[in-house]
């Protein structure tokens, strides 16, 4: 009976340790553009140049053991979008900036509230 309890305790400890290790693996970290690998810099800058935009914040992301970089691109008219670039410089994704969507949703909700009050 003591052996069963010891095995359960060991299994629980092992499971919690493994969960903590995986949780630490997924990380986001702000980094300076100049510290990025050359291939990543070139891809991000090409995306910005194509839109006549500038590079904003850059994050180094590790997810499921895969390293990538996500950069905010800011156009002259203030519109923002994000590009995700793999460690080797391959363009993985281009998407509208989530913050901009949230701002628009908030304004739409305020407009709806104002209309309801009338």
HELIX and SHEET records of a PDB file:
HELIX    1   1 UNK A    2  UNK A   25  1                                  24    
HELIX    2   2 UNK A   33  UNK A   35  5                                   3    
HELIX    3   3 UNK A   38  UNK A   50  1                                  13    
HELIX    4   4 UNK A   98  UNK A  117  1                                  20    
SHEET    1   A 5 UNK A  27  UNK A  31  0                                        
SHEET    2   A 5 UNK A  54  UNK A  63 -1                                        
SHEET    3   A 5 UNK A  66  UNK A  74 -1                                        
SHEET    4   A 5 UNK A  80  UNK A  86 -1                                        
SHEET    5   A 5 UNK A  91  UNK A  96 -1                                        
END                                                                             
